[in-house]
Amino acid sequence: MANLNTVVTWVDAREKLPRSGTPVAAAITGRYPVDGATESDMALGEEFWLVRPMVFTTLHWSEDGAEHRDCFVDSDGVVRLPYGLASDETVTHWAELPTLPGGMTHAVLGEDVQSALHNAWGAGPIT
């Protein structure tokens, strides 16, 4: 089997931001909303710090037409700013996403997918 271990290097978002278009793991902090949920939800109003996959961009237009600069955007289109800027949820740290298992790239498309999967599983290339 291929070596599937990876090392994550976290970068303080107050000190440095990724290149525009870079997919990253983002450490997000904020507070769960207290309205609109049931009283049985134990996390109501609690602070959180969690990791989400996001993309950093220097310019993003939200569906409502709002312009955002130097922001992190998740797959649902939620915009989060670097820590210290005015936002309910902010990104404290970010890390480049690891490459695919057993490879040196972040994406494989088309005919090369099955071969890459077999290599990652240690089965060798498909012949």
Secondary structure, DSSP 8 states (H G I E B T S, - for coil): ----------EETTT----TT-EEEEEEEEE--STTS-TT-TTTT-EEEEEEEEEEEEEEE-TTS-EEEEEEE-TT--EEEETTSS-SSEEEEEEE----TTSS-S---TTHHHHHHHHHTTS----
